[in-house]
């Protein structure tokens, strides 16, 4: 099975809107003769390019040598959970802006370790084969209702519950 990789089409703000800030600072710095602004603009463009390159080439979630492995940050961060020790796959959500919720996280909990992946730059249907492979290797893995629906081929992402508001 091929690894689950981020979909670059879902990262379009990273290579369309975000570079505009760097270009704007670079243009204003160059037109005003301000070397500091030019350097800041170049650094913003470089940081943006690094983010896109990291997602395009160095971020993946795969089953390797009997373990579920998530690599990111140019290969410097690696989370592993042995498939035999994998107990549950959850869809953790965090409060978001405007009383909404974040994209569901893919949280694979093992006995001693956890793999946590933010699914925002991924297509959920790409997780179907991965979940099938994990369940084939370890039939005892429990799926929460969200990931059970994804494994069944459904798209539950449209049915998001709002985060409860504060009582204050």
N, C-alpha and C positions, 0 to 999 in steps of 0.2 A: 504494500500500500504506500502511496506517495504521502509525504507529510502534509499537514494542514498548514497553509501559508496565508498571510494576510492578502486581501484582494486590494490591489492598488487603486481600483476604481472607487473604492469606499474611502480612500485617503485623499481624495481630490482637493480638499482645502489645504493640505500640506504642500502641494506643489502648484496651487493656483493663487489662493488668497494670501497665505502666510508670507510668501516671498515679496508680495507687494509692499509690505512694511519695510523690509530690507532695501528694496529698490528705491522706495521713497526717501529713506534716510540717506542712502548713497547718492542719489541725485541732488538732494538739497545740500548735502555736505560738499559735494564736488562743485556745485554752482556757487557756493559761498566760500570756497577755498578752505574749508574746515577739515583738517586731516583726521581729527578725532571722529567726526561724524562719518567720514568715509570708512574708517576702520570699523566702526560700529555697524554700518550697513553691510560691509563685507562679512563680518562675523555672524550677523543674523542670517545672511544668505548661506553661509557655510554650515551653520547649525541646522537650518532647514534642510539642506541637501543631505546632511548626515542622518537626520531622522528618516527621510524617504529611503535612503540607501539601506539603513538598518532594517526597515520593514521589508524592503524588496528582496534583499539577499541574505540577511542574517537571522531573521525571526522565523521560527517554525515550531510546530508541535507534532511529534511523531512517536511511534512505538519503535524503540531500538533495543535490541538485546534483552527483551523481556521487561522493559521499563517504559513508562510513559515519560517522555522527555520534552521539555519546553526550553528553547534557546532564544535569547534576544540580546540586545545591547552589544552588537558586533561579536557575539559568541562569549562575552565575558560573564553573562548571567545564564545559569543553567539550573533548572529545577527538575528533579527526578522522583518518580514514584514507581516502585516495583509493581508489576501487574498482579502478582500473587498477593501483595499486601494492600491492594486497592480495595476500599470498602464502599465508597459512595462518590457520586458525581452530582454536585449541586450547581444551581444557578444563583449565585449571590448577586444581589443588586444593592447599589448604594444610592443615597439621596442625591438628586441632581438639581440643576438650576430650575427655577420657576415651578417648584413643587412637583417635579417629575422624578424619574429614576434613571439611573445609568443603564448602559447596555448590560445584559447579563454576563457575568463572569463565568467561565468554565472552571470550576473548582473541583479538582480530583483529590479526594482525601484518602490517604493511606494510613497505615498504623503509625509510622514515624515521620512521614513527610507529606507535603501538599504541593500540588501544581495549581497555580492560579493564573488564568489567562483572561484578559479583557477581550471580549469578542467583538468590540465595535468595528475593528478593521477586517473582520472575517465575515464570510457568508455562512450562515448557520447550516445550510445543506452540506457544506464541506465537512461538518462534524459527524454526519450520519455514518460514513464508512469507518471513521476512527472509533466511534462508540461501538459499532458492530464488531470491530476487531478486538477492542478491549473486553467486550462481553463474551466473545468467543474464547478468549484466553482465561477469563475469570468470570464465570457465570454468576457468582455471588455479588457482583458489583450492583449496588442499588442506584437507581436514577431518580432524581426528583421529578415532579410532574413536567417541568419545562423541558428537561433533556430527554425524558421518555417520549414526549411528543416530537422532538427533533429526530430522535432515533426512529420513530415511526414514519418519518418523511413529512410531517406537518411543519407549518411555519407559525409558531406561537409568538413571535416577536411583535405582532400587531396588537396583541392583547396584553397591554402593560397596565398593571395596577398602579395607581398613583400613590406616592409616598404619603402616609398620613401627615396631616398638618399638626403643628403644635397647638396645644390647648390654650396657650397664653393669648 
